[in-house]
Amino acid sequence: MVKLKKYIFVLIFTICSPLSTNSQTIPGSFADLAEKLMPSVVNISTTQTVVTRSNPFPGFEFPPGSPFGDMFKEFGTPQERQSSALGSGFIIDAKGIVVTNNHVIDGAEDIVVQVNGEKKFNAKVVGADPLSDIAVLQLDTKEKFIPVKFGDSDKARIGDWVIAIGNPFGLGGTVTSGIISARNRSIGLSRYEDYIQTDASINSGNSGGPLFNMDGDVIGINTAILGRSGNVGIGFSIPSNSAKIVIDQLIEFGETKRGWLGVRIQDVTKEIAEVENLNEPRGALVASVAPNSPSEKAGVKAGDIILEFNGETIKEMKELPIIVARTEVGKKVKVKIWRNKKEIVKTITLGRLETSEDFKVTERDTTPKDQRIESLKITVREISKEDIKNRNLPNQTTGLVITQIEKDSPLINSIEENSIILEAQKKKIKNSNDLNKAVEQVLKSNQKTILLVIYNSQNQRRYIGIKLD
């Protein structure tokens, strides 16, 4: 009987212990944390002058879409009005340095910052970066403030508790809580995206406000919500580790200094990985290399697949620009590349993105004629002088412009009309005979996948793997 009691006691202890441990991770209240952090979170209001013109013909309206409507608006009387906007921010230095989103203060003539729901101060912009949507302000005062510190956003895990404090709808001092719902989100808002997704309620006016972990450290800058109708439980924050690099540069230089490789890249598809004998789709495929760029000087070539940069593995193409941008300008880095079905390493001295130049353009002359490629069910013509001029293509460009793609063409879902085929199976294409030969070779092989290099209709160089029947 004694043994039975001991067994029951051990069983109860074993069952209860994990429950007790887990319960400690669930906050009983956020009150103490919110009270501590509120003085460091600010409300931001901005004003700017908007000029509009009144209707020169009161009582008369042109039909919608009429060209005369816009024409006669120019003769209206100019009228100025003040437009205002609201946002949030947080203090990172006792001297009154404030971090917010660039879109909160973009174009503002006057910026007023309210601290802890009480005192108001004018602020000036120390530096702003539209690419990351981050801005740094300096309060116009000699008062001392309570700053918050940045946490390590890389340690934030999906499911961790977070709180957001901000100025939604101008209400100010609003605290909401939730968890981290996802990591590494990209939603198409800015050039460098690696958002933390949270279900903590974020609304209009929360932009620029902090996302805190349970230690009271800033792990994100609340930037966007899904949809325009308000909170739906999906908000996005810039990770603090990425933000801090930009913030430090804005404070020190008043501008950003991002690393630059000088390559245009694209995703490595399953078909491309198969052609390149890569074990799985990974890395970033170099579609083109800018002349006189750090990559060209280091010997990087179009068609290379960047697998690792400065010791960091590149799993997806979108990761590379973020990693490169946060790397110090002038630093020598090792870049692991997949070329000709084997790994090689290049040492590249990074340039500065903000001072880089685009490709230069010159003209060349050809005589275009439409020709049908039966095996691909497309119609093409050789590139012309006019194409080079109108599309601002690099000099000495050769290739075939796709003028028509038939519905049953194997290219129908991968390439659009007006794209230019530059290479097939890593060989330059100058005319339709070159393309026909490349297709015939692929059809005779066991692989049945042709690798094309194209300029798409937006003049972006791309690698496309196409399965042929």
N, C-alpha and C positions, 0 to 999 in steps of 0.2 A: 504493500500500500504506500509505503514511504517512497519506494522507487517510482511508483506511478505518479505521485505528487511532484516529485522532482522532474519527471519527464514532461508533465503538463506545464510546470513553471518554465522549463527551458523552451518548450514549444511556444508559449505565450510571449516570452521574451524575444524569441527569434522573429515572431510575426510582428510584434509591436515596434521593435527597434527600427526597421526600415521606415515604417510609417512616421515614427517620431522624427527620424532624420530628414525625411522628405518635407514634413510639415514646417521645418525650420526655414526652408527656402521660399515659403509663401509669406509675403509681408503681411503682418497683422494690420498695419497702417502705413501710409506714406507721409503722414503729418509731420513728423520730425524732419524727414529729408526735405520735404517741400518748404518748410519754414526756414531751413538752413540755406536753401538755394534761391529762394524768391528774390532776395536783395541783389542778386547778380544778373537777373534776367530783366531786359529792358523792353519797352514798347517804343517803336519807331514810327513817326509820322513824317511824310514828305509832301512838298508842294512843288508844282511846276506850272508855268504859264502855257496854256494851249490857245492857239489862234484859230478862230473859225471865221467864216464869211457869211453874212446874212443874205437872204434871198433878195436880189435886186428888184424882183417883181412880186411884192406881197400879194397873197391871195391867189397866185397862180403857180401851179406845180407842173413840171414836165413829166411825161409818162416815165415809168421805171425803165432804165436802160437807154433812155434817149441821150444821144451825144450832146444835145444842146444844154442838158442839165449841168454837166461839168463845165461846159464852155462859159455859161453865164454866171456860174458861181464865182469865177475869177473877177467879175465886175462888182461883186457884193461888197458891203462895208466890212472891213476887218474888225472882228470882235475878240477881245481877250478874256479868258476866264481862268480861274485857278483850279487846277486838278489836284486832288489829294490822294494819298495811298497810305496804307498801314502795314506794318510788319513787326517783326520781333528781332531780338538780338541778345547777346550776352557779353558780360565784361570779362576780359582775360588778363587785365593788368590794373593794379590799384590806381594808376594814373588816368584811367578812363578810356582805355582802348577797348573798342566794341567790335565784335564779329557779327556779320549778318549776311544775307544773300545779296548778290549784285543786283538782281532784278527788283529788290526792295527799294534801292536808292538810285537806280539807273535813270539819268535825266533829271534828277531832282535839283531844284534851285535852293531849297531850304530843307534842312534835315533837323528835326527836333526829337530828342531822345528823352523819354521819361523813365526814371530809375525808381524801382520799387513802388510804383504807383503814386509817387509823390513829386519830387523835384523834376523840373524839365531843364534840359541843356541843349544849346545849339551844338551841332557836330559837323566836322568836315571830313571829307574822304581822304584817307591815307593812301589807299590803293584799292583797285577793283579788278577782278578778273572774270570777264564774261564766259570764258571757256569752262571754268569750273563753277561759275555762279557764286563766287565768294567775294565779299567786300570787307574792308577794315575801316573803322571810323575812329576819330579822336574827339572826345568831348571837350568843349571849350570851357574848361574850368580847372582850378587848381585843387579841387576837393579830392579826397581819397575815397576809393570804392572797394567793395569786396569782390575779388575776382574768383572765378571758378577755374579748375584745371582740366586739361585734356586727359582722357583715359586711353587705353590701348584698344582701339576698335577691332583689331585682329583677334582679340581674345573673346569678343562678344559672340555668343552662340545662339543659334535658333532656339527659341523657347525661354531665353533670359528675360527677366522683368526689366522694363524701362519706364521712365516717366518723361513727359514732354511739358514744358512750361512756355507759355507765349501769350500772344495778343489776338486770339481769334475773334474776328468780326469787331475788333476794336474794344473788346470787353476787358482786356488786360488781365495780368496776373492769374491766368487760368492754368490749372494743373490737370493733366490727363495721364492715365496709365495704360499699360498693355505689355505685350511681349514682342520680341524680335520674331517676325514671321518668316523672313527669308534674308539671304545675303547675296551679294554680287548681282544685284538687279540692274538691268539696262532698259530704259524706257524711251530713249530717243530725244531727250531734252537738251543734252549738252555733249561736247566732244569726249569728255572723260567721265564715264559713268560706271560706278561700282556701288550702287546705293544699298543701304540697309533698309529693308522693308519692315514696317511695324504696324500693329493694329491699334496703337495708342492714338486716340482721336486727334487728328490734325485737320485744321480748316483754314480758310482764307484768313490771313493775318498771322498765322503761325510761322510763315516763311522767315527763315533766318534764326529761329529760336533753337534752343539746345535740346538734344535728346540725352538724358542722363541714365547711367547705370545705377545699381543699388549702392554703389560707393560714393555717389554724388559727383562722378566724373563725367565730362562731356564725351560721348562716343559718337555723336552725329550732329549734323546741322539740318534741321527739318527744312525741306526744300519744295516738295511737290506732293500733290494728292492725286488719286486716280479719279478722273472725271472732273467736271466743273460745278457739279451741284452740291459739293460739300463733302464731308467725311462719309466714307463708305467702308471704313475699317482697313483701308490700304493707304499708307503714307510712306514717303521715301525720304531718307536722310543721307547726306554726304558723310562717309566715314571720317572720323576724327584724324586718323593717321594720314589720309590723303589731304584733308583740309589743312592740317597743321603745316605741311610743307609749303603750300601756297600762301598761307597766312604769314609765316616767317619771312618769305620773300617779299610780300607786299609791305611788311613793316620795315624791312631792311633796305629794299631798293625802290619801293613804290610801284613795282611791276613784277611780273613773273619771269623766271629764267628756266625754261624747260629743256630737257635733253632732246636731241633730234638725231635720228638715224638717217633720214633721207630716203625712205622707201615707202612705196604704196603696197599695202598688204591686203590679203583676202583669206577667207576660211579655207581650210584643207578639207575637201569633201571626201566621201568614201571612195568615189571614182578616182580622184587625184591620188589619194593614198595608195590605191591599188596599182596605178600606173607607176608611181614612184617607189613601189615595193616597201612602203612604210607599214609597220605592223598594225597601225590604227590611225584614224583621222585625228591629228593633233598638230600643234604648232601654228605658225603664221606663214602663209605662202607669200613670197616676195613677187608682186606682180610687175613692178618696175622700180628702177633705181634712179634717183635724181642726179644729174650731172654735177660733178664737183662736190658731192655730198660726202659725209663721213663714211657711209656705206660703200660708195663707189671707190673711195680712196683705199678702203680696207679690202677690196676685192669681192664684195658681195655682188651676186648676179641675180637677174630676174630668173625665177624658177627655183631659187633656193627656198628651203623651208626652215625658218628659225624655230628651233626646238627649245633653246635655253638662252636667257639673257642675264648676264651678270650673276650667274648662279641660281636664277629663278626659272623654274620649268614653265614653259608656255603651253598650257593645255588647249586654250582657245585663242583665236586671232585677236579678240577684243581685249585680252589681257596685256598684250605687248605695248600698245600706245600708252596705257596707264603706267606701266612699269618704267618705260623709257622716259616719260615726261617727268617723273619724280626723281630721276637720276641726275646727279650733278653735271652741269655743262663742263666740258673739258675732261671729264673722267675717262680713263681707258678701261674698257669693259671687254670681257670675253663673251663671245657669242657663238653658241653651238649651232651648227647648220647641217641640214640633211641635203647632200648634193650627190647626184649620180649613185644613189642607193647606198651611201655611206656617210658617216658623221665626220665633219671637219670643224675646226675652231678658228674663228677670226677675231683679231683684236681691233676694236673700233674706238676711236677717240670721239666722243659725242660732241656734236655742234649744238647750237642754240636754236630752238624752233622759231622763236620770234624774229630772228634775222635771216631765216632761210629764204631761198628764191625758188620760183616755179620754173618749169621747163621753158627754155627759149624756143621760139618758133621761126622757121624759115620756110620758103616756098619751094615746091618742086612740081614738075609737069608730067602728066600722063594723059592718055586718051582712053576714056572709059567705054566699055561695051558690055551689055548685059549677056550673061551666059548662065545656062542651067547646069547645076551639079546634080545629076540624076540620082546618085547613090545617097545623097543627103536630102534630096527633094527641096533644094533651095535655088534661088537665082542670085547671082553675084555680078559685080563689075569691079574692075581694077580701080584702086584709089586714084583720085585726080588732084590736080593743082588746086582746084576750087575747094575740094574736101580739106586739104591741108590748111588752106587759108580760113575757111569758115569755121572749122572745128578746132583750130589752134593746136594742131598736132605737131609732135617733134619732127625735126627735119629728117630727111631720108627714110621716112616711113613708107613701107611697102605693105601691100595686103589687098584683100578683097572686101568690098562693101556689100553686105547682104541687103538686097533690094526686096526680096520676097521669101517668106518661109511658108511652105505648104502645111496644111493641117495634119498630115500624116508624117511630117518630117521628124526625125529623132531629135532635132534641135528645138522643137516647138515650145517646150516648157523650160528651156535653159538659156536660150539666146533670143534677143529681140531684133526686129528689122532695123537697119541702119547701123548695126554693129559692124566692126571691121575685123576680119580674120587675119591675124598677123603671123601666126605660126600653127603648124600641125605636127604633132609628135616631135616637138622641139626643133623643127626645121622651118626656116622663114618661107612664107608664102608670097610669091610675086605675081602669080597668075593662076588661072583655073586648073591648068595642067598639074601644077605643084600640089594643089589640094586633092585632085583626083587620084594622083599617085599615092599620097599619104593615106587616103581612105581605102584604096585597094590593098595596101600592105596590112592595114588593121583587119580588114575583112578576111584576109588569108591566115591571120594569126589566131591563136587560141584565146587571146585576151578579149578581143572584140570591143575594146574601149579606146577611143581616140582622145588625145589631149590637145585641146585648142587653146591658143592665146588670142584674146580679142581686145579691142576697145569697144566698150558698150556705147549706147546712145548718149551717155553722159561723159564720154571720153575717158572713162576709167579703164585701166588695163586690168584684165581679169584672166584667170586660168579656168577652163571649163572641161570637165571630163564627161564624155558622151558615150553611152552604150549603143553599139550598132548591132542590128539584127543580122 
